[in-house]
Amino acid sequence: MNNELDELFENKKFSELKKRFEDMNEVDIAHFLETIRKDDVLFVKTFKLLHKDLAAEVFSELETETQQQLMELLTNNEVANLVKEMYVDDAVDFLEELPPNIIRRILKSTNQETRDNINKLLSYKDNEAGSIMTTEMVYFRRTQTVDEAFKAIREHGRDLETLSLFYVIDNNRKLEGVVSIRELMMAKPSDKLEDIMEKNAIFETTHSDCEEVANRLAEYGFEAMPIVDSEQKLVGIVTLDDVIKVVQQAATEDMQKMMAIRPIDKPYLKVSGWKHAKSRIVWLLVLSLAAIGTGAIIEGFEDALRYMPILMAFIPMLMDTGGNCGAQSSTVIVRGMALNEIKASDFFRVVWKELQVAFYCGLIVGAVNFIRIIIQYGGDQWGLGLVVWLGLWATMIISKMLGAALPTMAKRMKLDPAIMSAPLITTFADILGLLCFFGFAVWILQITI
């Protein structure tokens, strides 16, 4: 398909290109426009081939830099028409990425109602439900009939993001219930909404955390969540497509934090090497300094290593095993918290569960290495095998305890569990694991230091 579009574009057959656009998905059109954005004149000319409704949908799918480029090339009137056709929440997402001078120009080009809605949504914090909700929705009074509801849907539904759920309010705009399109279709035209609506409506507030809203939508299987203000008045809805973006962004941030990287909200290739370095260098410096403790322990047991140099051969295995164990536990725990499967109050249950996992894993891994040492070094080296067994066992217990306890403690302290990253846990586990390993060596092998 792209080759055919490229050929039409290269030959400047814009009338045929326009016809092709009418049968294409907005995401595919956006991908095509990204490939031709280098030529300003032809880029704008191609974008203007789109019908106004389709243009708004395609614009929402473009990269932020491309959107900004387009805003600078369009006239004020064209900008106003484009923003008018966009869903308000998409317009807000786009505006948040732009420089202030372009935002002012766009807002001046829009009508008062659109401007008020955009300014209202821009006032919320990035992690609040109010920042991703849309104010474009159809709502009813409880005394209205099903027939009246369908008339309103036919009149205003064309511009809505979702037509699966509708909300019922009182005279003060307070949320009273919810009714689905299925229930409307199954009811009689003369039935009143108060008789068929679900009275115990599930909702969130404008200041609810976006991830919490995402979890609630997944829990109840809704396509949209009603959002109310502090007075329980209906002010908007959060739709599934907005939540997907939130979940993707949150998952990306958690992965970056767990690898000791300061989150960057731009695509990898759009960020300079220096900015990537700045996002990583702080934790690398902290962890490198923290690793001094590991060196100090090895240096402190220098006599033990001189007496039995073979102990040095097992240190890398010990440290790698500890790091892997800590990473496993912290990843599982942080992900469980993100999915709301694990709560801060589950601290002791989580630690006990990971202690059991560490016990079984340490028992099996240590036993295998004990047998391996006996086979490799001879039966008289049972003492060395026991030291390695117990050292691995202790290291795995410590690593998994840290991997379970630190993220859970962070959650209880209202911090992001992901900041207790795997590299941080690995560093602490290395220090404590080596102490145990050398302690067992001194005790079992009767080494004098």
C-alpha positions in Angstrom: 0.0 0.0 0.0 2.8 2.4 0.9 4.5 1.9 -2.4 1.3 2.8 -4.3 0.8 5.9 -2.1 4.4 6.9 -2.6 4.0 6.6 -6.4 0.9 8.7 -6.4 2.6 11.3 -4.3 5.8 11.4 -6.4 3.7 11.8 -9.6 1.6 14.5 -7.8 -1.7 12.7 -8.5 -3.5 14.3 -5.6 -7.0 13.6 -6.8 -6.3 9.9 -6.8 -4.5 10.2 -3.5 -7.5 11.8 -2.0 -9.7 8.9 -3.1 -7.3 6.4 -1.5 -7.4 8.3 1.8 -11.2 7.9 2.0 -10.8 4.1 2.2 -7.8 4.1 4.6 -7.5 4.0 8.4 -6.4 7.2 10.1 -3.3 5.5 11.6 -2.1 4.3 8.2 -2.6 7.8 6.7 -0.6 9.3 9.7 2.2 6.9 9.0 2.3 7.9 5.3 2.3 11.6 6.2 5.3 11.1 8.5 7.3 9.8 5.6 6.6 12.9 3.4 6.9 15.7 6.1 10.3 16.9 4.8 8.7 18.9 2.0 6.6 21.5 3.7 4.6 22.6 0.7 3.6 19.1 -0.5 3.2 17.9 3.1 0.5 20.6 3.8 -1.1 20.1 0.4 -1.4 16.4 1.1 -2.9 16.9 4.6 -5.5 19.3 3.2 -6.8 16.6 0.9 -8.4 15.0 4.0 -12.0 15.6 4.9 -12.3 17.8 8.1 -13.5 14.9 10.3 -10.8 12.5 9.0 -8.1 15.3 9.2 -8.8 15.7 12.9 -8.4 11.9 13.5 -5.2 11.7 11.5 -3.8 14.7 13.2 -4.3 13.0 16.6 -2.2 10.1 15.4 0.8 12.2 14.2 4.0 12.5 16.1 4.3 15.6 18.3 7.0 17.2 16.2 4.9 16.6 13.0 1.9 18.2 14.7 3.9 21.2 15.7 5.3 21.5 12.1 1.8 21.4 10.7 0.5 24.1 13.1 3.2 26.4 11.9 2.3 25.9 8.3 -1.5 26.2 8.5 -3.4 29.5 8.7 -5.2 30.6 11.9 -8.6 29.7 10.3 -7.4 26.3 9.3 -6.0 25.7 12.8 -9.3 26.7 14.4 -11.3 24.3 12.2 -8.9 21.5 12.9 -9.0 21.9 16.7 -12.8 22.3 16.5 -13.1 18.9 14.9 -10.7 17.2 17.4 -12.0 15.5 20.6 -11.2 17.9 23.4 -9.0 15.3 25.3 -6.9 14.7 22.1 -6.6 18.5 21.7 -5.3 18.8 25.2 -2.8 16.0 24.8 -1.5 17.7 21.7 -1.3 21.2 23.3 0.6 20.0 26.4 3.6 19.2 24.1 3.7 22.6 22.4 5.6 25.8 23.2 3.5 28.5 24.9 3.6 30.8 21.9 2.0 28.2 19.6 -0.6 27.3 22.3 -1.6 31.0 22.6 -2.0 31.2 18.8 -4.2 28.0 18.7 -6.4 29.1 21.6 -6.9 32.5 20.0 -8.1 30.8 16.9 -10.8 28.7 18.7 -14.3 29.7 19.9 -15.0 30.5 23.5 -16.6 27.2 24.4 -13.7 25.1 23.0 -11.2 27.4 24.6 -12.9 27.1 28.0 -13.0 23.3 27.8 -9.3 23.1 26.8 -8.2 25.5 29.5 -10.2 23.5 32.1 -8.5 20.3 31.2 -5.0 21.9 31.0 -5.5 23.0 34.7 -5.3 19.4 36.0 -2.0 17.6 36.8 -0.7 15.2 34.3 -1.4 12.2 36.5 -5.0 13.2 37.3 -8.1 11.8 35.5 -9.2 15.3 34.7 -6.3 15.8 32.4 -7.3 12.9 30.1 -11.1 13.0 30.3 -13.3 14.4 27.5 -16.2 16.7 28.2 -18.0 15.6 25.0 -20.7 13.3 26.0 -24.5 12.8 26.0 -26.3 12.7 29.3 -30.0 12.5 30.3 -32.4 13.4 33.0 -34.0 10.5 34.9 -37.6 11.6 33.8 -36.7 11.4 30.1 -38.1 8.5 28.0 -36.1 6.0 25.9 -37.5 7.6 22.7 -36.2 11.0 23.9 -32.9 9.5 24.6 -32.5 8.1 21.1 -33.4 11.4 19.6 -30.6 13.1 21.6 -28.2 10.3 20.6 -29.0 10.7 16.9 -28.6 14.5 17.2 -25.3 14.6 19.1 -23.8 11.1 18.8 -21.9 11.6 15.6 -19.3 13.7 17.5 -18.8 11.4 20.5 -15.9 9.0 21.2 -18.1 6.3 22.6 -21.8 5.3 22.3 -21.8 2.3 24.7 -22.8 3.9 28.0 -24.8 7.0 28.8 -25.2 8.8 32.1 -28.3 10.1 34.0 -28.0 13.2 36.1 -30.4 15.2 38.3 -31.2 18.9 38.0 -28.0 19.9 39.7 -26.0 17.7 37.3 -25.1 15.2 40.0 -24.6 11.6 38.7 -27.5 9.4 39.5 -27.1 6.4 37.2 -25.9 4.8 34.0 -27.7 3.2 31.1 -26.2 1.1 28.3 -27.1 1.2 24.6 -28.2 -2.4 25.0 -30.7 -1.5 27.7 -32.0 1.4 25.6 -32.5 -0.9 22.6 -34.3 -3.6 24.6 -36.7 -1.1 26.4 -39.9 0.3 25.1 -39.9 3.8 23.6 -42.2 5.1 26.4 -40.1 3.6 29.3 -38.5 6.2 31.6 -34.8 6.1 32.1 -35.1 6.0 35.9 -36.9 2.6 35.5 -34.1 1.0 33.4 -30.9 2.7 34.6 -28.3 1.2 36.9 -28.5 3.3 40.0 -25.2 2.3 41.6 -22.9 4.0 39.0 -19.2 3.4 39.2 -17.3 6.6 38.9 -14.0 8.4 39.6 -13.2 12.0 40.4 -11.2 14.6 38.5 -8.3 14.2 40.9 -8.2 10.4 40.8 -4.9 8.9 39.6 -4.9 8.0 35.9 -3.5 4.5 36.6 -6.2 3.9 39.2 -8.9 4.8 36.6 -7.2 2.4 34.2 -7.3 -0.4 36.8 -11.0 0.3 37.5 -11.9 0.2 33.8 -10.1 -3.1 33.4 -11.7 -4.5 36.6 -15.3 -3.7 35.4 -14.7 -4.1 31.7 -16.1 -0.7 30.9 -15.4 1.2 27.7 -15.6 4.5 29.5 -15.6 5.8 33.1 -17.7 8.8 34.3 -15.7 11.5 36.0 -17.3 13.8 38.7 -16.0 16.8 40.5 -15.8 17.4 44.3 -19.6 18.0 44.4 -20.4 14.7 42.6 -21.4 16.6 39.4 -20.7 14.9 36.1 -18.0 16.7 34.2 -16.6 14.2 31.7 -15.7 10.7 30.8 -12.4 8.8 30.4 -12.5 6.4 27.4 -10.6 3.2 26.7 -8.2 4.7 24.2 -7.1 7.4 26.7 -6.5 4.7 29.3 -4.4 2.6 26.9 -2.0 5.5 26.4 -1.8 6.0 30.2 -1.0 2.3 30.8 1.7 2.3 28.1 3.3 5.4 29.5 3.2 4.1 33.0 4.6 0.7 32.0 7.5 2.4 30.1 8.3 4.6 33.1 8.2 1.7 35.5 10.6 -0.3 33.3 13.0 2.7 33.1 12.9 3.3 36.8 13.5 -0.4 37.5 16.6 -0.3 35.4 17.8 2.9 37.3 17.0 5.2 34.4 15.3 8.6 34.8 12.1 8.4 32.7 12.1 10.2 29.3 8.7 10.7 27.6 10.0 10.9 24.1 10.8 8.1 21.6 14.3 6.7 21.9 15.6 7.9 18.5 14.1 11.4 19.1 16.4 12.0 22.2 20.0 13.0 21.9 22.8 10.8 23.3 23.7 13.4 25.9 20.1 13.5 27.2 20.1 9.7 27.4 23.4 9.8 29.3 22.0 12.4 31.8 19.0 10.1 32.5 21.3 7.2 33.5 24.5 8.7 34.9 23.1 9.7 38.4 22.2 6.2 39.4 25.3 4.7 37.7 27.4 7.0 39.9 25.4 6.1 43.1 25.6 2.4 42.4 29.3 2.5 41.5 30.1 4.3 44.8 27.8 1.8 46.7 29.9 -1.0 45.1 32.8 0.2 47.2 31.3 -1.8 50.0 31.7 -5.0 47.9 35.4 -4.3 47.3 35.9 -3.5 51.0 34.5 -6.9 52.0 36.7 -8.7 49.6 39.7 -6.7 50.8 38.7 -7.5 54.5 38.8 -11.2 53.8 42.1 -11.1 51.9 43.7 -13.5 54.3 40.9 -16.0 53.7 41.4 -15.7 49.9 45.2 -16.1 50.3 44.7 -19.2 52.4 42.1 -20.7 50.0 42.3 -18.8 46.6 39.7 -21.1 45.1 37.0 -19.1 47.0 37.6 -16.3 44.5 36.3 -18.5 41.7 32.8 -18.6 43.3 32.4 -14.9 43.9 31.1 -14.0 40.4 28.5 -16.8 40.5 27.4 -15.7 44.0 27.0 -12.1 42.9 25.2 -13.0 39.6 22.8 -15.3 41.4 22.0 -12.6 44.0 21.4 -10.0 41.3 19.1 -12.3 39.3 17.1 -13.3 42.4 16.6 -9.7 43.5 15.6 -8.7 39.9 13.1 -11.5 39.7 11.4 -10.6 43.0 11.3 -6.9 42.5 9.9 -7.3 38.9 7.1 -9.6 40.1 6.3 -7.4 43.1 6.3 -4.0 41.2 4.2 -5.5 38.4 1.8 -6.9 40.9 1.4 -3.5 42.5 0.9 -1.9 39.1 -2.0 -4.4 38.4 -3.4 -3.7 41.9 -2.9 -7.4 42.8 -0.5 -6.4 45.7 -1.3 -3.7 48.1 0.9 -1.9 50.7 -0.9 -3.7 53.5 0.3 -7.1 52.0 3.9 -6.4 53.2 4.3 -9.4 55.5 2.4 -11.8 53.2 4.7 -10.7 50.3 7.9 -11.1 52.3 6.7 -14.5 53.7 5.9 -15.7 50.1 9.3 -14.7 48.7 11.0 -16.3 51.7 9.4 -19.6 50.8 10.5 -19.1 47.2 14.0 -18.3 48.3 14.1 -21.3 50.6 13.2 -23.8 47.8 15.3 -22.1 45.1 18.4 -21.9 47.5 18.0 -25.5 48.5 17.9 -26.8 44.9 20.6 -24.5 43.4 22.9 -24.9 46.4 22.5 -28.7 46.3 23.3 -28.9 42.6 26.5 -26.8 43.1 27.5 -28.9 46.1 27.3 -32.0 44.0 29.2 -30.3 41.1 32.0 -29.2 43.5 32.4 -32.8 44.9 32.6 -34.2 41.3 34.9 -31.5 40.1 37.3 -31.2 43.1 37.0 -34.5 44.8 35.1 -35.9 47.8 37.5 -34.3 50.3 36.2 -30.9 49.3 32.9 -31.3 51.0 33.7 -28.3 53.2 34.1 -26.0 50.2 30.9 -27.4 48.7 29.0 -26.7 51.9 30.3 -23.1 52.0 29.2 -22.5 48.5 25.8 -24.2 49.2 25.1 -22.1 52.3 26.5 -19.0 50.7 24.2 -19.3 47.7 21.3 -20.1 49.9 21.9 -17.1 52.1 22.4 -14.8 49.1 19.2 -15.9 47.5 17.2 -15.4 50.7 18.7 -11.9 51.2 18.1 -10.9 47.5 14.5 -12.1 47.4 13.8 -10.5 50.8 15.2 -7.2 49.5 13.4 -7.6 46.2 10.1 -8.1 48.0 10.5 -5.7 51.0 11.9 -2.6 49.4 9.2 -2.0 46.7 6.5 -2.9 49.3 8.0 -0.4 51.8 8.1 2.2 49.1 4.4 1.7 48.4 3.6 2.1 52.1 5.6 5.3 52.2 3.6 6.6 49.2 6.6 6.4 46.9 6.8 4.8 43.5 7.8 1.1 44.1 9.7 1.1 40.8 12.4 3.4 42.3 13.6 0.4 44.3 15.2 -0.8 41.1 16.9 -4.1 40.4 20.4 -2.5 40.2 19.9 -1.0 43.7 18.7 -4.3 45.2 21.6 -6.1 43.5 24.2 -3.8 45.1 22.8 -4.4 48.6 22.5 -8.1 48.0 26.1 -8.3 46.8 27.4 -6.7 50.0 25.3 -8.9 52.4 25.7 -12.0 50.3 29.5 -11.7 50.3 29.5 -11.2 54.1 27.6 -14.4 54.5 29.8 -16.3 52.1 33.0 -15.4 53.7 31.5 -15.9 57.2 30.6 -19.5 56.3 34.1 -20.0 54.8 35.8 -18.8 58.0 33.5 -20.9 60.2 33.4 -24.2 58.2 36.9 -24.2 56.8 38.4 -22.9 60.1 40.2 -20.1 58.3 42.1 -17.6 60.6 41.9 -14.0 59.5 
